């Protein structure tokens, strides 16, 4: 057991397996108490017991289906009411294996509810609570598919693009505050995600698949370095900055009184 005092409480969603489980374990090692949120109570109970035995940190579990707005509201209320919570890892998410054409609309709706609506509700609860408390960190797990939607069929990439955009917006809003916001963009990661999405994990190129342990260690290192966007597999961080710079350079031309001259509409500004 450790005698290190806790830096606070880190609530982790989707904590029963994969990335969320590793986050819970690593954060407990860093001295955080860890409320664990997921649907599988048996797994959460076992993980909580293991974390407490190995780290001495308090690890409670909250059984909740974040695809259910009522359950999401209960977790949001916990974040708002518990002044010890200083970190939220919004990790819970799901994928739908099919392309949009021919997709089961109900499954797509369920994915949007979890990946977008629930994450937003908890993010809003967290940043408001942290702002009132004068400190706190929000970590949103997005995905590299947010940057390459052409390479990933269906609506999943769109949900992760939303997570990235929401996080960037929050980063801008909170830049002068004591509240930190980080987006983590994993690539292919060895978790149960692929099985649940109906994808064959064995068919993935091994050189493209990172372990959940390495992914989380890199994400936490990025947080320690002060990164706002962490892409664990990207060899050169300058590549991300170039993408941001190119996008910002377009800003002056994105909203103008007249359509661009190439459209031949109305009174265009001469080239």
TORKOLPA-201173 format. One line per 3 residues: number of its first residue (from 1); for each residue x, y, z of N, C-alpha, C. Coordinates in Angstrom, 2 decimals. Layout:
// TORKOLPA-201173
NUM	X,Y,Z,X,Y,Z,X,Y,Z  ...
//
This chain:
// TORKOLPA-201173
1	0.83,-1.20,0.00,0.00,0.00,0.00,0.87,1.25,0.00  0.28,2.35,-0.49,1.02,3.60,-0.55,0.52,4.57,0.50  1.43,5.41,0.99,1.05,6.42,1.97,0.90,7.79,1.33
4	1.02,7.85,0.00,0.93,9.13,-0.70,-0.48,9.69,-0.56  -0.58,10.96,-0.19,-1.90,11.58,-0.07,-2.52,11.74,-1.45  -3.83,11.70,-1.49,-4.52,11.73,-2.77,-4.56,13.13,-3.36
7	-4.30,13.28,-4.68,-4.46,14.56,-5.35,-5.93,14.87,-5.62  -6.78,13.97,-5.21,-8.21,14.14,-5.43,-8.84,12.84,-5.86  -9.97,12.98,-6.49,-10.73,11.82,-6.95,-10.87,11.89,-8.46
10	-10.59,10.80,-9.13,-10.66,10.73,-10.59,-11.76,9.77,-11.00  -12.84,10.30,-11.53,-13.95,9.46,-11.98,-13.68,9.02,-13.42  -13.76,7.71,-13.66,-13.45,7.14,-14.97,-14.67,6.41,-15.49
13	-15.13,6.78,-16.69,-16.26,6.07,-17.30,-15.73,4.99,-18.24  -16.57,3.99,-18.47,-16.13,2.87,-19.29,-14.96,2.15,-18.65  -15.01,2.01,-17.30,-13.84,1.57,-16.55,-13.74,0.06,-16.40
16	-14.68,-0.70,-16.91,-14.67,-2.14,-16.63,-13.66,-2.90,-17.47  -13.16,-2.30,-18.55,-12.20,-3.01,-19.40,-11.42,-1.99,-20.23  -10.41,-2.49,-20.94,-9.72,-1.70,-21.94,-9.08,-0.43,-21.41
19	-9.21,0.64,-22.18,-8.57,1.91,-21.86,-9.03,2.45,-20.51  -10.33,2.38,-20.24,-10.84,2.88,-18.98,-10.29,2.15,-17.78  -10.19,0.84,-17.88,-9.63,0.03,-16.79,-8.19,0.43,-16.51
22	-7.40,0.59,-17.57,-6.00,0.95,-17.38,-5.89,2.36,-16.79  -6.72,3.29,-17.26,-6.72,4.62,-16.66,-6.97,4.54,-15.16  -7.96,3.76,-14.76,-8.28,3.65,-13.34,-7.09,3.11,-12.55
25	-6.44,2.10,-13.09,-5.29,1.51,-12.40,-4.13,2.50,-12.30  -3.84,3.19,-13.40,-2.71,4.13,-13.41,-2.98,5.36,-12.53  -4.21,5.85,-12.56,-4.53,7.02,-11.74,-4.49,6.67,-10.25
28	-4.92,5.47,-9.91,-4.82,5.05,-8.51,-3.36,4.98,-8.08  -2.50,4.52,-8.97,-1.07,4.49,-8.65,-0.52,5.90,-8.44  -1.13,6.87,-9.10,-0.70,8.26,-8.94,-1.29,8.90,-7.68
31	-2.10,8.15,-6.96,-2.63,8.66,-5.70,-4.08,9.09,-5.71  -4.74,8.95,-6.84,-6.16,9.32,-6.91,-7.04,8.24,-6.32  -8.12,8.63,-5.65,-9.23,7.73,-5.41,-10.01,7.64,-6.71
34	-10.62,6.49,-6.98,-11.20,6.29,-8.31,-12.61,5.69,-8.27  -13.63,6.51,-8.42,-14.97,5.97,-8.70,-14.99,5.41,-10.12  -15.45,4.19,-10.27,-15.44,3.50,-11.55,-16.87,3.40,-12.07
37	-17.08,3.81,-13.32,-18.42,3.82,-13.90,-18.46,2.92,-15.13  -19.40,2.00,-15.16,-19.64,1.15,-16.33,-20.91,0.35,-16.06  -21.30,-0.47,-17.03,-22.53,-1.26,-16.89,-22.30,-2.58,-16.15
40	-21.09,-3.13,-16.24,-20.82,-4.47,-15.72,-20.39,-4.39,-14.25  -21.35,-4.58,-13.36,-21.08,-4.47,-11.94,-20.07,-5.47,-11.42  -20.11,-6.70,-11.93,-19.20,-7.73,-11.44,-17.76,-7.36,-11.76
43	-17.53,-6.90,-12.98,-16.18,-6.49,-13.37,-15.71,-5.29,-12.55  -16.61,-4.34,-12.36,-16.23,-3.15,-11.60,-15.88,-3.51,-10.16  -16.67,-4.38,-9.56,-16.41,-4.79,-8.18,-15.05,-5.45,-8.05
46	-14.72,-6.33,-9.01,-13.42,-7.01,-8.97,-12.28,-6.03,-9.18  -12.46,-5.09,-10.11,-11.42,-4.10,-10.37,-11.22,-3.19,-9.16  -12.32,-2.76,-8.56,-12.22,-1.88,-7.39,-11.46,-2.56,-6.27
49	-11.76,-3.83,-6.03,-11.07,-4.57,-4.97,-9.59,-4.71,-5.27  -9.27,-4.97,-6.53,-7.87,-5.14,-6.93,-7.10,-3.82,-6.78  -7.72,-2.72,-7.19,-7.06,-1.41,-7.09,-6.78,-1.05,-5.63
52	-7.76,-1.26,-4.78,-7.58,-0.94,-3.36,-6.49,-1.81,-2.74  -6.49,-3.09,-3.09,-5.49,-4.01,-2.53,-4.08,-3.63,-2.95  -3.93,-3.16,-4.21,-2.59,-2.89,-4.74,-2.10,-1.48,-4.47
55	-3.01,-0.53,-4.28,-2.58,0.87,-4.16,-2.99,1.51,-2.84  -3.97,0.95,-2.16,-4.48,1.56,-0.94,-5.45,2.69,-1.18  -5.73,2.99,-2.44,-6.66,4.07,-2.75,-8.10,3.56,-2.67
58	-9.00,4.47,-2.38,-10.42,4.14,-2.35,-10.91,3.96,-3.78  -11.54,2.82,-4.06,-12.05,2.55,-5.40,-13.48,2.03,-5.27  -14.42,2.92,-5.47,-15.82,2.52,-5.44,-16.31,2.32,-6.87
61	-17.46,1.67,-7.00,-17.96,1.47,-8.36,-19.42,1.90,-8.45  -19.73,2.53,-9.58,-21.07,3.02,-9.86,-21.58,2.32,-11.11  -22.53,1.44,-10.96,-23.08,0.73,-12.11,-24.04,1.67,-12.83
64	-23.73,2.00,-14.07,-24.55,2.94,-14.83,-24.41,2.65,-16.31  -25.52,2.76,-17.01,-25.54,2.64,-18.46,-25.63,4.06,-19.01  -24.52,4.57,-19.52,-24.49,5.95,-20.00,-25.22,6.13,-21.32
67	-25.72,5.05,-21.86,-26.63,5.14,-22.99,-28.04,5.51,-22.55  -28.23,5.51,-21.24,-29.51,5.87,-20.65,-29.39,7.27,-20.05  -30.14,8.25,-20.55,-30.00,9.62,-20.05,-30.18,9.74,-18.54
70	-31.04,8.91,-17.95,-31.24,8.98,-16.50,-29.97,8.58,-15.75  -29.31,7.53,-16.22,-28.06,7.10,-15.59,-26.97,8.15,-15.78  -26.94,8.73,-16.98,-25.96,9.79,-17.24,-26.19,10.97,-16.30
73	-27.45,11.32,-16.10,-27.78,12.41,-15.20,-27.34,12.13,-13.78  -27.44,10.87,-13.35,-27.01,10.51,-11.99,-25.51,10.67,-11.83  -24.76,10.28,-12.85,-23.30,10.43,-12.78,-22.92,11.91,-12.83
76	-23.61,12.68,-13.67,-23.37,14.12,-13.73,-23.64,14.77,-12.38  -24.70,14.33,-11.71,-25.03,14.87,-10.39,-23.94,14.54,-9.38  -23.36,13.36,-9.48,-22.26,12.97,-8.58,-21.06,13.90,-8.80
79	-20.74,14.18,-10.07,-19.62,15.07,-10.37,-19.87,16.45,-9.79  -21.10,16.93,-9.94,-21.44,18.26,-9.45,-21.43,18.34,-7.93  -21.79,17.25,-7.26,-21.98,17.29,-5.81,-20.74,16.93,-5.00
82	-19.79,16.24,-5.61,-18.63,15.73,-4.86,-17.44,16.66,-5.05  -17.11,17.47,-4.06,-16.01,18.43,-4.21,-14.64,17.77,-4.30  -14.55,16.47,-3.99,-13.26,15.79,-4.08,-12.88,15.45,-5.52
85	-13.87,15.43,-6.42,-13.58,15.05,-7.80,-12.80,16.16,-8.49  -11.59,15.84,-8.91,-10.72,16.80,-9.59,-10.35,16.37,-11.00  -10.80,15.19,-11.40,-10.45,14.68,-12.73,-11.58,13.80,-13.23
88	-11.98,14.03,-14.48,-12.95,13.16,-15.14,-12.32,12.63,-16.41  -12.33,11.31,-16.57,-11.91,10.68,-17.82,-13.17,10.18,-18.52  -13.56,10.88,-19.58,-14.72,10.50,-20.38,-14.28,9.47,-21.42
91	-14.31,8.22,-21.00,-13.82,7.15,-21.87,-14.93,6.28,-22.46  -16.08,6.20,-21.82,-17.14,5.30,-22.29,-17.51,5.62,-23.73  -17.62,4.60,-24.54,-18.00,4.80,-25.94,-18.25,3.47,-26.61
94	-18.80,3.53,-27.80,-19.07,2.31,-28.56,-18.94,2.60,-30.04  -18.82,1.54,-30.83,-18.75,1.67,-32.28,-19.80,0.79,-32.93  -20.23,1.19,-34.10,-21.14,0.39,-34.91,-20.38,0.00,-36.16
97	-20.36,-1.30,-36.45,-19.46,-1.80,-37.49,-19.89,-1.46,-38.89  -21.14,-1.14,-39.12,-21.64,-1.02,-40.48,-21.52,0.40,-41.01  -21.45,0.49,-42.36,-21.54,1.79,-43.00,-22.95,2.32,-42.85
100	-23.14,3.59,-43.15,-24.45,4.21,-42.97,-25.52,3.58,-43.83  -25.17,3.32,-45.10,-26.15,2.70,-45.99,-26.44,1.28,-45.51  -27.66,1.03,-45.15,-28.05,-0.28,-44.65,-27.86,-0.46,-43.16
103	-27.47,0.60,-42.46,-27.22,0.49,-41.02,-28.53,0.39,-40.25  -28.45,-0.19,-39.06,-29.56,-0.22,-38.13,-29.63,1.14,-37.45  -30.64,1.93,-37.76,-30.72,3.30,-37.24,-30.77,3.34,-35.73
106	-31.39,2.34,-35.11,-31.45,2.31,-33.65,-30.05,2.15,-33.03  -29.21,1.34,-33.68,-27.84,1.16,-33.18,-27.03,2.44,-33.35  -27.24,3.12,-34.45,-26.55,4.40,-34.67,-27.00,5.42,-33.62
109	-28.30,5.46,-33.36,-28.82,6.37,-32.34,-28.21,6.07,-30.97  -28.09,4.80,-30.64,-27.51,4.41,-29.35,-26.06,4.85,-29.25  -25.33,4.72,-30.36,-23.94,5.15,-30.37,-23.82,6.66,-30.17
112	-24.68,7.42,-30.85,-24.66,8.87,-30.71,-25.02,9.28,-29.28  -25.98,8.58,-28.69,-26.37,8.88,-27.31,-25.19,8.71,-26.36  -24.43,7.63,-26.54,-23.31,7.36,-25.65,-22.10,8.22,-25.98
115	-21.69,8.21,-27.25,-20.44,8.88,-27.63,-20.55,10.40,-27.62  -21.75,10.92,-27.87,-21.92,12.37,-28.01,-22.72,12.95,-26.85  -23.97,12.50,-26.70,-24.86,13.14,-25.72,-24.36,12.92,-24.28
118	-24.03,11.68,-23.93,-23.58,11.41,-22.56,-22.26,12.10,-22.27  -21.33,12.01,-23.21,-20.04,12.67,-23.01,-20.21,14.18,-22.82  -21.11,14.77,-23.59,-21.35,16.21,-23.46,-21.93,16.55,-22.10
121	-22.91,15.76,-21.67,-23.54,16.01,-20.36,-22.51,15.96,-19.24  -21.64,14.97,-19.28,-20.65,14.83,-18.23,-19.57,15.91,-18.35  -19.22,16.28,-19.58,-18.23,17.34,-19.76,-18.74,18.66,-19.20
124	-20.01,18.97,-19.48,-20.60,20.21,-18.97,-20.62,20.19,-17.44  -21.01,19.06,-16.87,-21.03,18.96,-15.41,-19.64,19.16,-14.83  -18.65,18.55,-15.48,-17.28,18.62,-14.97,-16.71,20.03,-15.04
127	-16.79,20.67,-16.20,-16.14,21.98,-16.31,-16.83,23.02,-15.44  -18.13,22.91,-15.26,-18.81,23.83,-14.35,-18.41,23.58,-12.91  -18.35,22.31,-12.52,-17.95,21.98,-11.15,-16.50,22.38,-10.90
130	-15.62,22.08,-11.85,-14.20,22.40,-11.68,-13.97,23.91,-11.64  -14.71,24.63,-12.46,-14.57,26.08,-12.46,-14.96,26.65,-11.09  -16.05,26.14,-10.54,-16.49,26.60,-9.21,-15.48,26.23,-8.12
133	-14.81,25.09,-8.29,-13.85,24.63,-7.28,-12.46,25.23,-7.46  -12.24,25.85,-8.60,-10.94,26.48,-8.83,-9.86,25.55,-9.31  -10.20,24.32,-9.67,-9.23,23.38,-10.24,-9.96,22.17,-10.78
136	-9.29,21.45,-11.67,-9.86,20.23,-12.21,-9.37,19.97,-13.62  -9.47,18.72,-14.03,-9.02,18.31,-15.36,-10.05,17.41,-16.00  -10.39,17.73,-17.24,-11.30,16.92,-18.04,-10.50,16.26,-19.16
139	-10.58,14.94,-19.25,-9.92,14.19,-20.31,-11.01,13.51,-21.14  -11.09,13.87,-22.42,-12.05,13.26,-23.33,-11.32,12.34,-24.29  -11.77,11.10,-24.37,-11.15,10.13,-25.28,-11.86,10.22,-26.63
142	-11.14,10.75,-27.61,-11.65,10.84,-28.98,-11.06,9.68,-29.78  -10.56,9.94,-30.97,-9.96,8.90,-31.80,-9.30,9.56,-33.00  -8.27,8.91,-33.53,-7.65,9.45,-34.75,-8.59,9.41,-35.93
145	-9.67,8.61,-35.86,-10.61,8.58,-36.99,-11.32,9.92,-37.15  -11.28,10.76,-36.10,-11.83,12.11,-36.23,-11.09,12.89,-37.31  -9.83,12.52,-37.56,-9.01,13.22,-38.55,-9.04,12.58,-39.92
148	-9.49,11.33,-39.99,-9.50,10.60,-41.27,-10.83,9.88,-41.47  -11.95,10.61,-41.49,-13.25,9.95,-41.60,-13.40,9.17,-42.91  -12.65,9.55,-43.93,-12.73,8.83,-45.21,-12.26,7.38,-45.09
151	-11.46,7.11,-44.05,-10.89,5.78,-43.88,-11.70,4.89,-42.94  -12.82,5.42,-42.43,-13.59,4.64,-41.45,-15.07,4.85,-41.74  -15.71,3.81,-42.24,-17.10,3.94,-42.66,-18.04,4.15,-41.47
154	-19.19,4.74,-41.75,-20.23,4.87,-40.75,-20.13,6.15,-39.95  -20.93,6.23,-38.90,-21.05,7.45,-38.11,-20.08,7.52,-36.95  -19.34,6.46,-36.69,-18.43,6.45,-35.54,-17.42,7.58,-35.62
157	-16.80,7.75,-36.82,-15.81,8.81,-36.98,-16.43,10.17,-36.71  -17.68,10.34,-37.11,-18.34,11.63,-36.88,-18.53,11.89,-35.39  -18.85,10.84,-34.62,-19.02,11.05,-33.18,-17.70,11.45,-32.54
160	-16.60,10.88,-33.02,-15.30,11.21,-32.44,-14.82,12.57,-32.92  -15.21,12.98,-34.12,-14.91,14.34,-34.57,-15.63,15.35,-33.67  -16.82,15.02,-33.25,-17.55,15.87,-32.32,-16.80,15.98,-30.99
163	-16.32,14.85,-30.48,-15.59,14.87,-29.21,-14.36,15.78,-29.32  -13.64,15.68,-30.43,-12.48,16.53,-30.63,-12.88,18.00,-30.70  -13.91,18.30,-31.48,-14.34,19.70,-31.63,-14.84,20.27,-30.31
166	-15.62,19.49,-29.56,-16.10,19.96,-28.26,-14.94,20.27,-27.33  -13.96,19.38,-27.32,-12.82,19.56,-26.43,-12.01,20.80,-26.82  -11.81,20.99,-28.12,-11.08,22.18,-28.57,-11.84,23.46,-28.21
169	-13.15,23.43,-28.33,-13.95,24.59,-27.96,-13.81,24.88,-26.47  -13.86,23.83,-25.65,-13.70,24.00,-24.21,-12.30,24.51,-23.87  -11.30,24.00,-24.59,-9.94,24.46,-24.35,-9.83,25.96,-24.58
172	-10.46,26.45,-25.63,-10.43,27.88,-25.92,-11.16,28.68,-24.85  -12.31,28.18,-24.43,-13.11,28.87,-23.43,-12.41,28.94,-22.07  -11.66,27.89,-21.76,-11.07,27.77,-20.42,-9.57,28.07,-20.39
175	-9.03,28.64,-21.46,-7.58,28.81,-21.57,-6.99,29.67,-20.46  -7.75,30.59,-19.93,-7.23,31.46,-18.87,-7.74,31.07,-17.49  -8.25,29.85,-17.38,-8.80,29.38,-16.10,-7.91,28.28,-15.54
178	-8.12,27.89,-14.29,-7.33,26.79,-13.71,-7.82,25.41,-14.12  -8.83,25.36,-14.98,-9.37,24.07,-15.42,-8.66,23.63,-16.70  -8.17,22.40,-16.69,-7.46,21.85,-17.86,-8.38,20.91,-18.63
181	-8.20,20.91,-19.95,-8.97,20.02,-20.82,-8.00,19.37,-21.80  -8.08,18.05,-21.93,-7.23,17.30,-22.85,-8.10,16.38,-23.69  -7.79,16.31,-24.98,-8.39,15.30,-25.85,-7.31,14.28,-26.19
184	-7.62,13.01,-26.05,-6.70,11.93,-26.40,-7.25,11.23,-27.64  -6.40,11.07,-28.64,-6.81,10.47,-29.91,-6.08,9.15,-30.11  -6.63,8.05,-29.60,-5.99,6.75,-29.84,-6.13,6.34,-31.30
187	-5.16,5.56,-31.76,-5.33,4.82,-32.99,-5.92,3.46,-32.64  -5.64,2.46,-33.45,-6.10,1.11,-33.14,-5.48,0.66,-31.82  -6.33,0.19,-30.92,-5.88,-0.18,-29.58,-6.42,-1.56,-29.24
190	-5.60,-2.37,-28.62,-5.97,-3.76,-28.31,-6.93,-3.79,-27.13  -8.22,-3.68,-27.42,-9.27,-3.73,-26.40,-10.42,-4.59,-26.92  -11.49,-4.68,-26.13,-12.67,-5.43,-26.55,-13.54,-4.64,-27.53
193	-13.15,-3.42,-27.85,-13.94,-2.57,-28.73,-14.27,-3.28,-30.04  -13.28,-3.94,-30.62,-13.48,-4.56,-31.93,-14.46,-5.71,-31.87  -14.40,-6.49,-30.80,-15.35,-7.59,-30.65,-16.77,-7.05,-30.53
196	-16.93,-6.00,-29.74,-18.26,-5.44,-29.54,-18.79,-4.77,-30.79  -17.90,-4.25,-31.63,-18.31,-3.60,-32.86,-18.48,-4.59,-34.01  -18.22,-5.87,-33.73,-18.37,-6.88,-34.77,-17.23,-6.92,-35.77
199	-16.04,-6.46,-35.34,-14.88,-6.42,-36.22,-13.90,-7.51,-35.83  -13.13,-8.00,-36.81,-12.17,-9.06,-36.58,-10.83,-8.46,-36.18  -10.51,-8.51,-34.90,-9.27,-7.92,-34.41,-8.05,-8.62,-35.01
202	-8.18,-9.91,-35.29,-7.05,-10.66,-35.83,-6.67,-10.19,-37.23  -7.60,-9.53,-37.91,-7.32,-9.07,-39.27,-6.56,-7.75,-39.30  -6.38,-7.12,-38.15,-5.70,-5.83,-38.10,-4.19,-6.01,-38.18
205	-3.48,-5.15,-38.90,-2.02,-5.23,-38.96,-1.41,-5.03,-37.58  -0.66,-5.99,-37.07,-0.13,-5.89,-35.70,0.67,-4.62,-35.45  1.38,-4.14,-36.48,2.21,-2.96,-36.30,1.40,-1.68,-36.11
208	0.07,-1.78,-36.32,-0.79,-0.61,-36.17,-1.59,-0.62,-34.88  -1.46,-1.68,-34.08,-2.29,-1.85,-32.89,-1.46,-1.64,-31.63  -1.82,-0.63,-30.83,-1.12,-0.32,-29.59,-1.80,-1.01,-28.42
211	-1.05,-1.36,-27.41,-1.66,-1.92,-26.20,-2.36,-0.80,-25.43  -3.40,-1.16,-24.69,-4.10,-0.17,-23.88,-3.17,0.42,-22.82  -2.25,-0.40,-22.31,-1.32,0.08,-21.29,-0.41,1.17,-21.85
214	0.16,0.93,-23.04,1.03,1.94,-23.63,0.25,3.19,-23.99  -0.98,3.00,-24.47,-1.81,4.14,-24.86,-2.05,5.06,-23.66  -2.44,4.48,-22.55,-2.74,5.29,-21.36,-1.48,5.92,-20.79
217	-0.40,5.18,-20.76,0.86,5.76,-20.26,1.25,6.97,-21.10  1.11,6.86,-22.43,1.45,7.98,-23.31,0.49,9.15,-23.10  -0.79,8.85,-22.92,-1.78,9.90,-22.71,-1.51,10.66,-21.42
220	-1.15,9.95,-20.37,-0.83,10.60,-19.09,0.47,11.39,-19.19  1.43,10.87,-19.95,2.67,11.63,-20.17,2.36,12.92,-20.93  1.45,12.84,-21.91,1.04,14.04,-22.63,0.38,15.05,-21.72
223	-0.43,14.56,-20.80,-1.08,15.44,-19.83,-0.02,16.12,-18.95  0.97,15.35,-18.52,2.05,15.90,-17.70,2.84,16.96,-18.46  2.95,16.79,-19.77,3.70,17.73,-20.61,2.90,18.99,-20.93
226	1.62,18.98,-20.54,0.79,20.14,-20.83,0.12,20.12,-22.18  0.12,18.96,-22.85,-0.54,18.86,-24.15,-2.05,19.02,-23.99  -2.66,19.70,-24.95,-4.11,19.78,-24.97,-4.69,18.73,-25.92
229	-3.94,18.39,-26.94,-4.32,17.30,-27.85,-3.19,16.29,-27.83  -3.49,15.06,-27.47,-2.48,14.01,-27.40,-2.82,12.91,-28.39  -1.91,12.68,-29.32,-2.06,11.61,-30.30,-0.90,10.65,-30.05
232	-1.10,9.62,-29.23,0.02,8.81,-28.75,0.90,8.19,-29.83  0.33,7.84,-30.98,1.13,7.17,-32.00,1.82,8.13,-32.96  1.47,9.40,-32.95,2.00,10.34,-33.95,3.47,10.61,-33.67
235	4.37,10.25,-34.60,5.81,10.41,-34.34,6.24,11.86,-34.15  5.67,12.78,-34.93,6.10,14.17,-34.89,4.92,15.06,-34.52  4.94,15.61,-33.31,3.84,16.47,-32.86,3.66,17.69,-33.73
238	4.71,18.07,-34.46,4.62,19.24,-35.34,3.63,19.00,-36.47  3.38,17.74,-36.83,2.40,17.44,-37.87,1.01,17.90,-37.44  0.68,17.67,-36.18,-0.62,18.15,-35.67,-0.68,19.67,-35.68
241	0.41,20.30,-35.26,0.41,21.76,-35.21,0.28,22.36,-36.60  0.88,21.71,-37.60,0.74,22.20,-38.98,-0.71,22.12,-39.43  -1.38,21.05,-39.05,-2.80,20.91,-39.41,-3.62,22.02,-38.76
244	-3.35,22.31,-37.49,-4.04,23.38,-36.80,-3.75,24.72,-37.47  -2.49,24.97,-37.79,-2.10,26.24,-38.40,-2.77,26.43,-39.76  -2.84,25.36,-40.55,-3.49,25.46,-41.87,-4.97,25.77,-41.71
247	-5.59,25.17,-40.74,-7.02,25.43,-40.51,-7.24,26.87,-40.07  -6.39,27.35,-39.18,-6.53,28.72,-38.69,-6.31,29.73,-39.81  -5.41,29.40,-40.73,-5.15,30.32,-41.84,-6.37,30.52,-42.73
250	-7.26,29.54,-42.75,-8.47,29.66,-43.55,-9.51,30.58,-42.91  -9.36,30.85,-41.63,-10.40,31.54,-40.87,-10.88,32.85,-41.50  -9.98,33.72,-42.00,-10.46,34.99,-42.55,-11.39,34.84,-43.76
253	-11.32,33.72,-44.46,-12.14,33.54,-45.65,-13.35,32.65,-45.46  -13.62,32.25,-44.23,-14.71,31.30,-44.01,-16.08,31.95,-43.92  -16.14,33.22,-43.58,-17.42,33.91,-43.47,-17.26,35.33,-43.99
256	-17.78,35.58,-45.23,-17.68,36.87,-45.88,-19.04,37.30,-46.42  -19.16,38.56,-46.71,-20.44,39.09,-47.19,-20.85,38.50,-48.53  -19.88,38.27,-49.41,-20.20,37.81,-50.75,-19.66,36.40,-50.99
259	-20.34,35.61,-51.83,-19.80,34.31,-52.21,-18.48,34.48,-52.97  -17.65,33.45,-52.95,-16.39,33.49,-53.69,-16.68,33.67,-55.18  -15.76,34.35,-55.86,-15.97,34.69,-57.28,-16.18,33.46,-58.14
262	-15.60,32.33,-57.76,-15.70,31.13,-58.60,-17.13,30.63,-58.77  -18.03,31.06,-57.88,-19.41,30.60,-57.99,-20.26,31.48,-58.90  -19.77,32.67,-59.20,-20.52,33.56,-60.08,-21.87,33.97,-59.53
265	-21.94,34.12,-58.21,-23.21,34.43,-57.56,-23.15,35.83,-56.96  -24.17,36.67,-57.19,-24.26,37.98,-56.57,-23.10,38.87,-56.94  -22.72,39.71,-56.02,-21.62,40.65,-56.25,-20.39,40.14,-55.54
268	-19.59,39.39,-56.26,-18.41,38.79,-55.69,-17.29,39.80,-55.64  -16.45,39.68,-54.64,-15.27,40.54,-54.53,-14.29,40.11,-55.62  -13.79,41.07,-56.44,-12.85,40.70,-57.50,-11.63,39.99,-56.95
271	-11.13,39.04,-57.72,-9.93,38.29,-57.28,-8.72,39.19,-57.34
//
